[in-house]
């Protein structure tokens, strides 16, 4: 098996403005591609070296019609007229945006002398530009997932084949209020409940399209790859084991923060609500131990004191909007936040209990939102004959951020991975 680490092939990198297309794959010295479950758009950046011999200026740019650099002669202005299509391959697969070119923004010279210049170009997806051009003023009355699909297909003209939308169990009145479509959908994600009743959705774009998925559905996904971390070196880059090694010492960005967890009410919160239509005042409590959340690990151990009925570390106060967001005259409470908000706050924050950054050989099959399994070696002076994998750090993780780096002699993927609970086994 060929090494995923070796240099990838630029099958095509082409910049186009109006009817002029220039291939710059042989000029490109650096290419990076980014996805994140916290971002509704994919982005990329590339750096190329230009000696001024690629394109001839037209008279509106240079009356003498001399050749010049792409930046000046094409020109590249980053105002929506230039696109970049690309296709990059390595042993793990391909990254193909030839049929969906990305749009240039922020072209920046990073080096210039009399004979050449290096330029960095940042790229954004087409739908990012469409989103910035569209403000919503409509109201949507349906299940949240149905409204999200309608916004994406009707307003942004995204084909159904590019949509992966989990069904929500709750409905809500969604008002555009002049906001951009992605902003409306991200807000709706925080108010959504999965078909099984679990809180918390994410909305993001990958190379395959757009995803509106619940945390429950993400966690229930099969692990797409297994990576291992240990210090023993392999004899060759072409050793298949190398393709699934964690190359760096994992960098922990968060490994539980007790004061912060208590401040957000992760373990136990008090919820107070008042309904103006009935003058009803209610108090109740939400406990993590009684949530029934699906988790990536199985170790949910924390102090019993946090479940004490006299203790709560956060109070949520709700003034219920009876009938205010519904058509007609009614006292119905639309998507009562007293039920979903305490759960949602806990669910999102629990998911980020363990956060670490790892680097692996470039794997173009990976996407933001994928589940991977990581195996960390047991550190012990005892007998490892019955197993060398540590059972607390090892287990299933979600990829939240992903960057594929392509360099002249190496290709690798940088991942931020998270999980809600430690342990190699799940509670499911």
Buried (B, 14 or more C-beta within 10 A) or exposed (E): EEBBBBBBBBBBBBBBBEEBEBBBBEBBEBBBBBBBBEBBBBBBBBBBBBEBEBBBBBEEBBEEEEEBBBBBBBBBEBEEBBBBBBBBBBBBBBBBBEEBBBBBBEBEEEEEEEEEBBBBBBBBBBBBBBBEEBBBEBEBBBBBBBBBBBBBBEBBEBEEEBBBBBBBBBBBBBBBEEBBBBBBBBBBBBBBBBBEBBBBBBBBBBBEBBBBBBBBBBBBEEBBBEBBBEEEEEEEBBEEEBBBBBBEEBEEEEEEBEEEBBEBBBBBBBBBBBBEBEEEEEEEBBBBEEBEBBBBBBBBEBEEEBBEEEBBBBEBEBEBBBBEBBEEEEEEBBBBBBBBBBBBBBBBBBBBBBBBBBBBBBBBEBBBBBBBBBBBBBEEEEEEEEEEBBBEBBBBBBBBBBBBBBBEEBBBBBBBBBBBBBBBEBBE
